[in-house]
Each structure stands twice: as structure tokens, then as C-alpha cells.
């Protein structure tokens, strides 16, 4: 194993914005035309769930940054945010603490900027947590506070984006890559923490996928494709493909119910 230690990672710049974001990667890869169309629309307003999620992430960040004085940090947070949000944040703390205790010469990064090394400058995401063991394991961890939609770690485009950004900073000097979702309010098969293991080779291959998606999205007539990703698209109200998909569904429903 390499003896090099993880060097400091970049912090995100306040109010900066990536055209091809990590959180929207699944959307713009599935529907390249959504990028250009969304730029014609105002961003979707923050919902109460998004605001709650932002607060929950702040709680997790504070708790983990102050993990060496856990009891005092937990007490402070409970007085400010209430019991439930802190208890859920402690799911993340427990996982991270357990992981770090098993790894030699590993560093924990918190709210780290992950620049995507592509031909398109300025593309980045911010991973909630990362475990960097140069020469060994790279793990990116995303905290999902929402209870409505269960999120899988397997082949997650968002986490893959983060992992590429971090791996590139260390010349892909890892033997194993792990993508982890912590979703303490929504289990899948009884698990609130889900992980998927892969390799640096997979990350390099996915970087090509991201670059192909970006190139396609920059075309004047980038294709529009409807799907589950439309739910979080700012352009869904003006998207012709969304309307066509709705008409096709209505026609299918009519045909299924038609009796000659």
C-alpha cells in the first residue's frame, strides 16, 4: 500500500454553479436536451423537503466535524434542531467512525469539492463525505435525508461523479472504490446504509460516458427523452417531449380500455 497521505481537497466556491452537475447527472445523461432547455427556465423553487434536507446536511456536517467531542456536539444540536434530526445524523456518524477505525492511514474529507476532469471546464460536485486511503480504498458517501424515494448506491451517477473527481486528485491510486448511500429514514431490504464496490477502471470508463453525455448535450438539437428523471427538471413545464409522453400514456390508457 502506498504511504502517501491524502492531501487537502478543494472546498466548493460559494454561489458557483456547474452546468453539468453531479446531482443532476442521471438526468442530463438520460436526457441531454434538458440542459439547454433548463437554461431557458428559472430554477425550481426550494420545497419544504429540500429546505429540510439542507438543514439535515448541516447537522451531519457539524456532528462529524466535532466527532471527537460527540456528546457535547450532540447536545448542542438537539437543543437547536430537535431530537429526530440528530438521531438520524448519528447513523452517519456511527458508519463513518466504524469505517475509519478499520482503515490504516485513511483520511476523512467533509464537503469536498470534486472537479470532473473533462474538456468542459468548471464542472464539479460536492461530496458529503469521503474516505481517502491512498493506495487502498476510496469511498464516497452521500447522505440522503428524504424518506419518500429510496436511493440505491449501485452504479449511482451522482456518486460516480464524486468518485471520479476525488480519484483524479490522487492519480487514481486506489485498489477499491466504494459508493455509499446513507438514508436513515428509508430502508431498502432493511438497510439504511447501502454500498456498492467497484474499481478505478470503472471510474475511468464512466468519465468517458460523462464526456460523451456533455458533448451530446451541447449540440443545438440535443435529444429530449422523458422518464423518471423529469420529476426534478426545471424545464418540464415547457418540454415538448414531456407533453408528448403524457399524450402517449393517455392514448395507451384509452386503447387499453376501449371495447369494440
C-alpha positions as CSV (number, residue, x, y, z in Angstrom):
1,X,0.0,0.0,0.0
2,X,1.3,3.5,-0.8
3,X,2.4,5.5,2.2
4,X,1.3,8.8,0.6
5,X,-1.3,10.5,2.7
6,X,-4.4,12.2,1.4
7,X,-3.6,15.8,0.6
8,X,-6.2,18.5,1.3
9,X,-9.1,18.5,-1.1
10,X,-10.7,21.6,-2.6
11,X,-13.6,23.4,-1.0
12,X,-16.6,24.5,-3.1
13,X,-16.8,28.2,-4.1
14,X,-20.0,29.8,-2.6
15,X,-22.7,30.6,-5.2
16,X,-20.7,28.9,-8.0
17,X,-22.7,26.6,-10.3
18,X,-21.8,23.7,-12.6
19,X,-23.7,23.4,-15.9
20,X,-23.3,19.7,-15.7
21,X,-23.9,19.0,-12.0
22,X,-23.3,15.8,-10.1
23,X,-26.7,15.8,-8.5
24,X,-28.3,16.1,-11.9
25,X,-26.0,13.7,-13.7
26,X,-28.6,10.9,-14.1
27,X,-31.0,13.5,-15.6
28,X,-28.6,15.1,-18.2
29,X,-27.1,11.7,-19.2
30,X,-30.6,10.3,-19.8
31,X,-31.9,13.5,-21.4
32,X,-29.1,15.6,-22.9
33,X,-31.6,18.2,-24.2
34,X,-32.7,19.0,-20.7
35,X,-29.5,21.1,-20.1
36,X,-30.1,23.7,-22.8
37,X,-33.9,23.7,-22.2
38,X,-33.5,24.2,-18.5
39,X,-31.3,27.2,-19.1
40,X,-34.4,28.9,-20.5
41,X,-36.3,28.4,-17.3
42,X,-36.0,29.8,-13.7
43,X,-34.8,27.1,-11.3
44,X,-37.4,25.1,-9.4
45,X,-38.2,26.8,-6.1
46,X,-37.0,25.0,-3.0
47,X,-39.6,22.8,-1.4
48,X,-40.0,22.3,2.3
49,X,-38.3,18.9,1.8
50,X,-35.3,20.5,0.1
51,X,-35.0,23.0,2.9
52,X,-35.3,20.2,5.5
53,X,-32.6,18.3,3.6
54,X,-30.2,21.2,3.7
55,X,-30.7,21.6,7.4
56,X,-30.1,17.8,7.9
57,X,-26.8,18.0,6.0
58,X,-25.7,20.9,8.2
59,X,-26.4,18.8,11.2
60,X,-24.4,15.8,9.8
61,X,-21.5,18.1,8.9
62,X,-21.3,19.7,12.4
63,X,-21.7,16.3,14.1
64,X,-18.9,14.7,12.2
65,X,-16.6,17.6,12.3
66,X,-17.0,17.6,16.0
67,X,-17.0,13.8,16.4
68,X,-14.1,13.9,18.9
69,X,-16.4,15.7,21.3
70,X,-19.5,13.8,20.3
71,X,-21.6,14.2,23.4
72,X,-21.3,18.0,23.6
73,X,-21.9,18.3,19.8
74,X,-25.0,16.1,20.0
75,X,-26.4,18.0,23.0
76,X,-25.9,21.3,21.2
77,X,-27.6,20.1,18.0
78,X,-30.5,18.6,19.9
79,X,-31.3,21.9,21.5
80,X,-31.1,23.7,18.2
81,X,-32.7,21.2,15.8
82,X,-34.5,18.7,17.9
83,X,-34.0,15.0,18.7
84,X,-35.1,13.3,15.4
85,X,-32.7,15.0,13.0
86,X,-29.8,14.5,15.3
87,X,-30.6,10.8,15.9
88,X,-30.6,10.3,12.1
89,X,-27.4,12.2,11.7
90,X,-25.8,9.8,14.2
91,X,-26.4,7.0,11.8
92,X,-23.9,8.6,9.5
93,X,-21.5,9.3,12.4
94,X,-21.7,5.7,13.5
95,X,-21.0,4.4,10.0
96,X,-18.1,6.8,9.4
97,X,-16.5,6.1,12.7
98,X,-16.7,2.3,12.2
99,X,-15.2,2.6,8.7
100,X,-12.3,4.8,9.8
101,X,-11.4,2.5,12.7
102,X,-10.8,-0.3,10.2
103,X,-8.6,1.6,7.8
104,X,-4.9,2.3,8.2
105,X,-3.7,5.8,7.2
106,X,-7.0,6.9,5.9
107,X,-8.3,10.5,5.8
108,X,-11.8,11.7,6.1
109,X,-12.9,14.6,3.9
110,X,-16.1,16.6,4.5
111,X,-18.0,18.7,2.0
112,X,-15.2,18.3,-0.5
113,X,-15.2,19.8,-4.0
114,X,-14.9,17.1,-6.7
115,X,-13.8,18.6,-10.0
116,X,-14.8,16.5,-13.0
117,X,-11.7,16.3,-15.3
118,X,-13.3,16.9,-18.7
119,X,-13.0,19.1,-21.7
120,X,-15.7,21.3,-20.2
121,X,-14.2,23.5,-17.5
122,X,-15.8,24.3,-14.2
123,X,-17.8,21.1,-13.7
124,X,-17.8,19.9,-10.2
125,X,-19.9,18.4,-7.4
126,X,-19.5,18.4,-3.6
127,X,-19.5,15.1,-1.8
128,X,-20.9,15.0,1.7
129,X,-18.2,12.7,2.9
130,X,-15.2,10.8,1.6
131,X,-12.7,8.3,2.9
132,X,-9.4,8.5,1.2
133,X,-6.8,5.8,1.7
134,X,-4.2,6.3,-1.0
135,X,-3.1,3.0,-2.4
136,X,-6.1,1.3,-0.9
137,X,-9.7,2.4,-0.6
138,X,-11.6,5.4,-1.9
139,X,-15.2,5.7,-0.6
140,X,-17.6,8.5,-1.3
141,X,-20.6,8.8,1.0
142,X,-23.8,10.7,0.2
143,X,-26.4,11.5,3.0
144,X,-30.0,11.4,1.8
145,X,-32.5,12.7,4.4
146,X,-35.6,12.3,2.3
147,X,-38.0,9.5,3.2
148,X,-40.0,9.4,0.0
149,X,-37.8,8.0,-2.7
150,X,-35.4,5.1,-1.8
151,X,-31.9,5.7,-3.3
152,X,-29.6,2.9,-4.4
153,X,-25.8,3.2,-4.4
154,X,-25.3,0.7,-7.2
155,X,-23.9,2.5,-10.3
156,X,-25.1,5.8,-8.9
157,X,-24.2,8.5,-11.4
158,X,-24.1,11.2,-8.7
159,X,-21.7,9.2,-6.5
160,X,-19.6,8.1,-9.5
161,X,-19.2,11.7,-10.5
162,X,-17.8,12.5,-7.0
163,X,-15.6,9.4,-7.0
164,X,-14.1,10.4,-10.4
165,X,-13.3,13.9,-9.1
166,X,-11.6,12.6,-5.9
167,X,-9.8,9.8,-7.7
168,X,-8.4,12.2,-10.2
169,X,-6.8,14.3,-7.5
170,X,-4.8,11.2,-6.4
171,X,-4.0,9.9,-9.8
172,X,-6.5,7.0,-9.4
173,X,-4.1,5.4,-6.9
174,X,-6.7,3.2,-5.3
175,X,-7.3,-0.5,-5.4
176,X,-11.0,-0.3,-4.5
177,X,-13.8,2.2,-4.9
178,X,-16.9,2.2,-2.8
179,X,-20.1,4.2,-3.3
180,X,-22.3,4.5,-0.2
181,X,-25.7,6.0,0.4
182,X,-26.8,6.7,3.9
183,X,-30.6,7.2,4.0
184,X,-31.7,6.8,7.7
185,X,-35.4,7.4,7.0
186,X,-35.8,5.0,4.2
187,X,-34.6,1.4,4.1
188,X,-34.1,-0.9,1.1
189,X,-34.3,-4.6,2.1
190,X,-34.0,-3.5,5.8
191,X,-30.8,-1.5,5.1
192,X,-30.4,2.3,5.8
193,X,-26.8,2.2,4.6
194,X,-26.2,0.8,1.1
195,X,-22.8,0.4,-0.6
196,X,-21.6,-0.8,-3.9
197,X,-18.0,-1.7,-4.7
198,X,-16.2,-1.0,-7.9
199,X,-12.7,-0.2,-9.3
200,X,-10.7,2.8,-10.6
201,X,-11.1,1.2,-14.1
202,X,-14.8,1.7,-13.8
203,X,-14.4,5.3,-12.9
204,X,-12.2,5.9,-16.0
205,X,-14.8,4.3,-18.2
206,X,-17.6,6.3,-16.7
207,X,-15.6,9.5,-17.2
208,X,-15.9,8.8,-21.0
209,X,-19.6,8.3,-20.5
210,X,-19.9,11.7,-18.8
211,X,-17.9,13.3,-21.6
212,X,-20.0,11.8,-24.3
213,X,-23.1,13.0,-22.5
214,X,-21.8,16.5,-22.2
215,X,-20.8,16.6,-25.9
216,X,-24.3,15.4,-26.8
217,X,-26.0,18.0,-24.6
218,X,-24.0,20.8,-26.2
219,X,-25.5,20.0,-29.6
220,X,-28.1,22.5,-30.9
221,X,-30.6,19.7,-31.2
222,X,-29.7,17.6,-28.3
223,X,-32.3,14.8,-27.8
224,X,-35.0,15.1,-25.2
225,X,-36.1,11.9,-23.5
226,X,-38.9,11.6,-21.0
227,X,-38.6,9.4,-17.9
228,X,-38.4,9.3,-14.1
229,X,-35.7,12.0,-14.3
230,X,-38.3,14.5,-15.4
231,X,-39.6,14.8,-11.9
232,X,-36.8,17.1,-10.9
233,X,-36.3,19.0,-14.2
234,X,-36.8,22.8,-14.2
235,X,-37.9,22.6,-17.9
236,X,-40.7,20.0,-17.5
237,X,-43.4,22.6,-17.9
238,X,-42.2,23.7,-21.4
239,X,-40.7,20.4,-22.5
240,X,-42.3,19.1,-25.7
241,X,-41.1,15.6,-25.0
242,X,-42.8,15.6,-21.6
243,X,-46.0,16.6,-23.2
244,X,-45.7,14.0,-25.9
245,X,-45.0,11.3,-23.3
246,X,-48.1,12.3,-21.4
247,X,-50.2,12.2,-24.6
248,X,-48.8,8.7,-25.4
249,X,-49.7,7.5,-21.9
250,X,-53.2,8.9,-22.2
251,X,-53.6,7.2,-25.6
252,X,-52.3,3.9,-24.2
253,X,-54.8,4.1,-21.3
254,X,-57.6,4.8,-23.8
255,X,-56.7,1.9,-26.0
256,X,-56.5,-0.5,-23.1
257,X,-60.0,0.5,-22.0
258,X,-61.6,0.5,-25.5
259,X,-64.1,-2.2,-26.2
260,X,-65.2,-2.7,-29.8
